Amino acid sequence: MKALVFEGPRNMQYKEVPTPEPGIGEVRIKVKAVSICGSDSGGYKGGSAMRTPGLIMGHEFSGVIDKLGPDVDGLVPGQRVGAVTNLFCENCRDCREGRQNVCVNRAIIGTTMPKYGPYPGAMADYVIAPAKKIIPLPDHVSFNEAALAEPLSISLRATKHVKDIVGRTVLVYGAGPIGLLAMQCLRARDASRIIAVDVVDARLDMARECGATDIVNSKTQDVVKFVEEMTNAEGVDIVFDAVGAPETINNGVEIVRCGGTVVWIGLAVPVFEFDYKHAVCKEITFQCTYMYTAEMEEGIELIASGKMDVGKIITGTYPMSEGAKHFELIAKGESSDIKIILVND
């Protein structure tokens, strides 16, 4: 089969590799759509220990079951499916207590995990997945939409950490895929105002389509001043940071109201200087959020019901054979796409 193989920083090769065979309890999926995640592009640039040379990336995908391994029941070849790509152990304390998203023993399809090692992903003609992780797709959910169920699940979990959103004023840093999908989730939960902040006007235009009531380009506008004027200097109720840069994190402390909540999603930098005293004096609640547990199944249901229009953030669909070019355009900051889908030639 053909696959995009990560050979090292800034080196992605589309080449022939062995076609995988499903083992016990596994299925082989013919890939119909796979999207490029921000973590994939970070790994491509050499910035992630979860992407090691020789890896086939791709953890946001959908396709058709091509072959069943031994001891697989309830699934059939030709079935349209997505897959939960977080393969947790089910036995550790975190798994038992409902935190499967942080299981230290887990594998993630399309990544290299510390304890498990590499698990080939879906930037290929075929991908292997455990049968118990398969999610059947309704006929009216497209393959492209289904590929975005995984990032939707991350945004969905992030917004679920805050119980009281109805009628609240919320600011979202970052109008990339995770931020945009978070805006859709916030709109569905009846936030009264959703302020989107980004540095790219095209992404802010998309934020409007995804539910933002106000947009701010932080390159040309002062976010703190904007919030002060909007809220009569009280601050917003909730901040969702889908960037994770020092400026956004510290500005979140500045613009959230006393007793407000800041949810950290983005992972732009591992270490930064933080205005700790100001945060303490405002009695801010900080909530970290990572990946998902059961939100992928919920996300597919929301897409199927029409409550989430994930397809609108897909701005480019390209052949898998051109994948290396698009990884490089993203790395150079020259891609105008918000979310890219790769399809097999």
C-alpha positions in Angstrom: 0.0 0.0 0.0 1.0 3.7 -0.3 1.5 5.8 2.9 2.9 9.1 4.0 5.8 8.2 6.2 7.5 10.6 8.6 11.2 10.1 8.1 12.5 12.9 10.3 12.0 16.7 10.8 10.6 18.3 7.7 10.9 15.0 5.8 7.7 13.3 4.8 7.8 10.6 2.1 4.8 9.2 0.1 6.0 5.6 -0.6 5.1 2.0 -0.8 5.0 0.1 2.6 3.7 -3.3 3.6 -0.1 -3.6 3.8 -1.0 -4.4 7.4 -3.0 -7.5 8.4 -5.5 -7.3 11.3 -4.8 -9.4 14.3 -7.1 -10.9 16.9 -9.9 -8.5 17.7 -8.8 -6.0 15.1 -10.1 -4.7 11.8 -8.4 -3.2 8.7 -10.0 0.0 7.5 -9.7 1.4 3.9 -9.0 5.0 4.7 -11.4 7.5 3.0 -10.5 10.7 4.9 -7.8 11.7 7.3 -7.1 15.2 8.5 -3.9 16.9 9.5 -3.9 17.8 13.2 -1.9 20.6 14.7 0.0 18.0 16.7 0.9 16.3 13.4 2.3 19.4 11.9 4.2 20.1 15.2 5.7 16.6 15.0 6.6 17.1 11.4 8.7 20.1 12.4 10.5 17.9 15.0 8.8 19.4 18.0 7.1 16.3 19.4 8.4 13.1 21.1 5.1 11.6 20.1 6.1 11.6 16.4 9.3 9.5 15.7 10.9 8.7 12.3 9.3 5.8 10.5 5.8 6.7 11.8 2.7 6.9 9.7 0.7 9.7 11.2 -3.0 10.3 11.2 -5.4 9.9 14.1 -8.4 11.8 12.8 -9.9 9.6 10.1 -12.8 7.6 8.7 -13.2 4.8 6.2 -14.7 1.5 5.3 -14.0 -1.8 6.9 -11.9 -3.8 4.5 -11.0 -7.0 6.5 -11.9 -8.5 9.9 -9.3 -10.2 12.1 -10.1 -13.3 14.1 -12.7 -13.1 16.9 -14.4 -10.0 15.6 -18.2 -10.0 15.8 -20.8 -7.4 15.0 -18.9 -5.7 12.2 -18.9 -6.5 8.5 -16.6 -5.6 5.5 -17.9 -2.6 3.6 -19.3 -0.9 6.8 -18.7 2.8 7.0 -16.9 3.6 10.2 -14.9 6.0 12.4 -12.6 4.9 15.2 -11.7 6.1 18.7 -8.0 6.5 18.4 -7.1 6.8 22.1 -6.4 3.1 23.1 -6.3 3.1 26.8 -5.4 0.1 29.0 -8.6 -0.1 31.0 -6.7 -1.4 34.1 -4.8 1.5 35.6 -6.2 3.7 38.4 -6.9 6.6 35.9 -8.8 4.3 33.6 -10.8 2.8 36.5 -11.6 6.3 37.8 -12.8 7.6 34.4 -9.6 9.4 33.3 -8.9 7.1 30.3 -7.6 10.2 28.4 -4.5 10.4 30.6 -3.8 6.6 30.9 0.0 6.3 31.0 -0.1 2.9 29.2 -2.2 4.0 26.3 -1.5 3.9 22.6 -2.8 6.5 20.2 -3.2 5.5 16.6 -0.9 7.6 14.5 1.5 8.5 17.3 4.4 7.2 19.3 3.6 6.9 23.0 6.2 6.6 25.7 5.2 3.1 27.0 3.5 1.6 24.0 5.7 2.9 21.2 4.6 3.7 17.6 1.1 2.8 16.3 0.8 3.3 12.5 -1.9 5.9 11.6 -4.3 6.6 8.8 -2.2 8.6 6.4 -2.1 5.5 4.2 -4.3 3.3 2.1 -5.2 1.2 5.1 -5.1 1.4 8.9 -5.6 -1.2 11.7 -7.8 -0.4 14.7 -9.2 -2.5 17.5 -12.8 -3.7 16.7 -14.0 -2.4 20.1 -12.9 1.1 19.2 -15.0 1.2 15.9 -17.9 3.6 15.6 -20.4 2.8 12.9 -21.3 5.9 10.8 -24.8 6.9 9.8 -25.2 7.0 6.1 -25.8 10.8 6.0 -22.5 11.6 7.8 -19.8 12.1 5.3 -16.3 10.6 5.6 -14.9 14.1 5.8 -17.2 15.1 8.7 -16.5 11.8 10.5 -12.8 12.5 10.3 -13.4 15.6 12.4 -15.2 13.8 15.2 -11.9 13.4 17.0 -11.0 17.1 17.2 -14.7 17.8 18.0 -14.4 15.4 21.0 -11.5 17.5 22.4 -13.4 20.7 22.1 -16.5 19.1 23.5 -14.7 17.7 26.5 -13.1 21.2 27.1 -16.5 22.9 27.2 -18.1 20.2 29.4 -15.6 21.0 32.1 -17.6 24.2 32.7 -21.1 23.3 34.0 -22.7 26.7 33.8 -22.4 28.3 30.4 -26.0 29.5 29.7 -26.1 33.2 29.4 -22.4 33.7 30.1 -19.9 35.8 28.3 -17.0 33.7 27.0 -13.8 34.5 25.2 -12.0 31.9 23.1 -8.3 32.4 22.2 -7.5 30.8 18.9 -9.7 30.3 15.9 -8.0 27.2 14.7 -9.9 23.9 14.5 -10.1 23.3 18.2 -11.1 26.8 19.0 -13.7 27.0 16.2 -15.3 23.7 17.3 -15.3 24.9 20.9 -17.3 27.9 19.6 -19.8 25.6 18.1 -20.1 23.7 21.4 -20.5 27.0 23.3 -23.2 28.2 20.9 -25.0 24.9 21.3 -24.9 25.4 25.1 -26.4 28.9 24.9 -23.5 31.2 25.8 -24.8 34.7 25.5 -21.6 36.2 23.9 -18.7 34.4 22.4 -15.6 36.6 21.7 -13.1 35.0 19.3 -9.5 36.2 19.3 -7.0 35.4 16.6 -4.4 37.0 14.4 -5.8 35.9 11.0 -8.8 37.6 9.6 -9.9 34.6 7.6 -10.1 32.5 10.7 -12.0 35.2 12.5 -14.5 35.3 9.6 -14.9 31.5 10.1 -15.3 32.1 13.9 -18.4 34.2 13.0 -19.8 31.2 11.1 -19.1 29.0 14.1 -21.0 31.1 16.6 -18.8 34.0 17.6 -20.8 37.1 18.4 -17.6 39.3 18.5 -14.2 39.0 16.9 -10.9 40.6 17.8 -7.7 40.5 15.8 -5.1 40.8 18.5 -2.5 42.0 16.0 -4.4 45.2 15.5 -6.7 45.5 18.5 -6.0 45.5 22.3 -7.9 42.5 23.7 -7.8 43.8 27.3 -9.2 47.1 26.3 -11.9 45.5 24.2 -13.0 43.3 27.1 -12.9 46.2 29.5 -15.2 48.3 27.3 -17.5 45.4 26.6 -17.9 44.3 30.2 -17.7 47.6 31.9 -14.4 46.6 33.3 -15.8 43.5 35.1 -14.2 40.9 32.7 -15.6 37.9 30.9 -17.0 35.0 32.8 -15.0 32.2 31.1 -11.9 32.1 29.0 -11.0 29.1 26.7 -7.4 29.2 25.7 -6.9 27.0 22.6 -3.5 28.5 21.9 -1.4 28.0 25.1 1.1 30.8 24.4 2.5 33.0 27.2 0.7 36.1 26.0 -2.8 34.4 25.7 -2.4 32.6 29.1 -1.4 35.8 30.9 -4.0 37.9 29.1 -6.6 35.3 30.2 -5.8 36.1 33.8 -6.2 39.8 33.0 -9.5 39.7 31.2 -11.4 37.0 33.2 -13.6 38.4 36.0 -12.8 37.8 39.7 -14.0 34.3 40.5 -14.1 33.4 36.8 -12.9 30.3 35.0 -10.0 29.8 32.6 -9.8 26.5 30.6 -6.5 25.6 29.2 -6.6 23.5 26.0 -3.7 24.7 23.8 -0.1 23.5 24.2 2.0 26.0 22.2 4.8 26.1 24.8 5.9 23.7 27.6 7.2 26.4 30.0 6.4 30.1 30.5 6.3 32.9 33.0 3.0 33.2 34.6 1.3 36.1 36.6 0.6 33.9 39.6 -0.1 36.5 42.2 -2.7 38.3 40.0 -4.4 35.0 39.4 -4.5 34.2 43.1 -5.8 37.6 44.1 -8.7 37.3 41.6 -9.6 33.8 42.9 -9.6 32.4 39.4 -10.5 28.8 38.7 -8.1 27.1 36.3 -9.2 23.9 34.5 -6.8 21.9 32.3 -8.3 19.6 29.7 -6.7 16.9 27.5 -8.0 14.7 24.8 -11.3 13.0 25.5 -13.0 9.9 27.1 -16.4 9.1 25.7 -16.8 12.3 23.7 -16.1 10.8 20.3 -19.3 8.8 20.3 -21.2 11.9 21.5 -19.5 13.9 18.8 -20.7 11.6 16.0 -24.2 11.9 17.4 -24.0 15.7 17.4 -22.8 15.7 13.8 -25.5 13.2 12.7 -28.2 15.3 14.4 -27.0 18.5 12.6 -26.3 20.3 15.9 -22.6 20.5 14.9 -21.5 21.6 11.4 -17.9 20.4 11.5 -17.7 20.3 7.7 -17.6 24.1 7.4 -14.1 24.4 8.8 -12.7 22.0 6.2 -11.1 24.5 3.7 -9.0 22.1 1.7 -9.3 18.5 0.4 -6.1 17.1 -1.3 -4.7 13.8 -2.5 -2.6 11.8 0.0 0.2 12.0 -2.6 0.3 15.7 -2.0 0.4 15.4 1.7 4.1 16.2 2.1 3.7 19.5 0.2 0.9 20.6 2.5 2.8 19.6 5.7 5.6 21.9 4.4 3.3 24.7 3.6 1.9 24.5 7.2 5.4 24.4 8.6 6.4 27.5 6.7 3.2 29.4 7.7 2.2 29.6 4.1 -1.0 27.5 4.2 -4.2 29.5 4.1 -6.3 26.4 5.0 -7.9 26.0 8.4 -8.5 22.3 8.3 -7.1 20.0 5.6 -8.5 16.6 4.6 -6.3 14.1 2.8 -7.9 11.5 0.6 -6.3 8.5 -1.1 -5.5 8.8 -4.8 
